[in-house]
Amino acid sequence: MTQLAAGDRAPEFTLPDQNGRTVTLGDLRASTNKGVIVYFYPKACTPGCTKEACDFRDSLEALEAAGYAVVGVSPDPASAQAKFSNRHDLPFPLLSDADHAVMEAWGVWGEKKNYGKVYTGVIRSTVVVAPDGTVTLAQYNVRATGHVKRLRAALGVD
């Protein structure tokens, strides 16, 4: 698993969102003037993922005003993403990477440890991609609580 770093070219993707629409990284990049915040989370409707998603929701106005778009990615099917989005009024795309090919390319699918058990899954991570497709910030193995606040500080978003 190779993690991305600032200056790397972000791998392109095309994935379905919670409404069954096709979303590409290129289209997202073209819609912003600062970049795209791509955050990867393990499972829709779980406590940590809900906390993180709601923090992004609550910060979306400030992030968009600063020129950023937000998109979440997990291995959940689009139907689970739709339920998650509707339950928590999430106004940004939630993408389904069921075969975790995108997650592998972005270095967020790998070995994890939880309560002494080792398994393979999604490493909670956030990558910011500039409009030209380069990575400007890559944060791996982040904690859900407080992550969006720390990200906003790193991006200079009040």
Residue pairs with C-beta under 8 A, 6 or more apart in sequence:
1 104
1 107
1 109
1 110
2 107
3 107
3 108
3 125
3 138
3 140
4 10
4 106
4 107
4 127
4 135
4 138
5 135
5 138
6 134
6 135
6 136
6 137
6 138
7 134
7 135
8 134
8 135
8 138
9 133
9 134
9 135
10 25
10 38
10 106
10 127
10 129
10 133
10 134
10 135
11 25
11 102
11 105
11 106
12 24
12 25
12 26
12 133
13 24
13 25
13 95
13 97
13 102
13 105
14 22
14 23
14 24
14 25
15 22
15 23
15 73
15 95
15 96
15 97
15 102
16 22
16 23
16 78
16 95
16 96
17 23
17 78
17 81
17 93
17 94
17 95
17 96
18 78
18 81
18 82
18 84
18 85
18 93
18 94
18 96
19 78
19 82
20 78
23 71
23 93
23 95
25 36
25 38
25 129
25 133
26 133
28 36
28 69
28 71
28 93
29 35
29 36
29 129
29 130
29 131
29 132
29 133
30 131
31 69
32 67
32 68
32 69
32 131
33 67
33 131
34 66
34 67
34 68
34 130
34 131
35 67
35 68
35 69
35 128
35 129
35 130
35 131
35 136
36 68
36 69
36 70
36 71
36 128
36 129
37 56
37 63
37 68
37 69
37 70
37 71
37 126
37 127
37 128
37 151
38 71
38 73
38 106
38 126
38 127
38 128
38 129
39 52
39 56
39 70
39 71
39 72
39 73
39 125
39 126
39 127
40 72
40 73
40 74
40 103
40 106
40 108
40 122
40 123
40 124
40 125
40 126
40 127
41 48
41 49
41 52
41 53
41 72
41 73
41 74
41 122
41 124
41 144
42 48
42 49
42 74
42 75
42 121
42 122
42 124
43 49
43 74
43 75
43 76
43 122
44 74
44 76
44 80
44 81
44 83
44 84
44 94
45 80
45 83
45 84
45 87
48 124
48 144
48 145
49 74
49 84
49 144
50 84
50 88
51 144
51 145
52 124
52 144
52 147
52 148
53 72
53 84
53 88
53 90
53 94
54 88
54 90
55 144
55 147
55 148
55 149
56 63
56 70
56 72
56 90
56 92
56 148
57 88
57 89
57 90
57 91
57 92
58 148
59 148
59 152
59 157
60 70
60 91
60 92
62 152
62 157
62 158
63 70
63 152
63 155
63 157
64 70
66 155
66 156
66 157
68 128
68 155
68 157
69 92
70 92
71 92
71 93
71 94
71 95
72 90
72 92
72 93
72 94
72 95
73 94
73 95
73 97
73 102
73 103
74 81
74 94
74 95
74 96
74 97
74 122
75 96
75 97
75 98
75 100
75 103
75 122
76 84
76 94
76 96
76 98
77 96
77 98
78 96
80 96
81 94
81 95
81 96
82 94
84 90
84 94
85 94
95 102
97 103
100 109
100 122
103 109
103 122
106 125
106 127
107 123
107 125
107 140
108 122
108 123
108 124
108 125
108 140
109 120
109 121
109 122
109 123
110 120
110 121
110 123
111 118
111 119
111 120
112 118
112 119
112 120
112 121
112 122
112 123
123 140
123 141
124 141
124 142
124 143
124 144
124 147
125 138
125 139
125 140
125 141
125 142
126 137
126 138
126 139
126 142
126 147
126 151
127 135
127 137
127 138
127 139
128 135
128 136
128 137
128 138
128 155
129 135
129 136
130 136
137 151
137 154
137 155
139 147
139 151
139 154
142 150
152 158
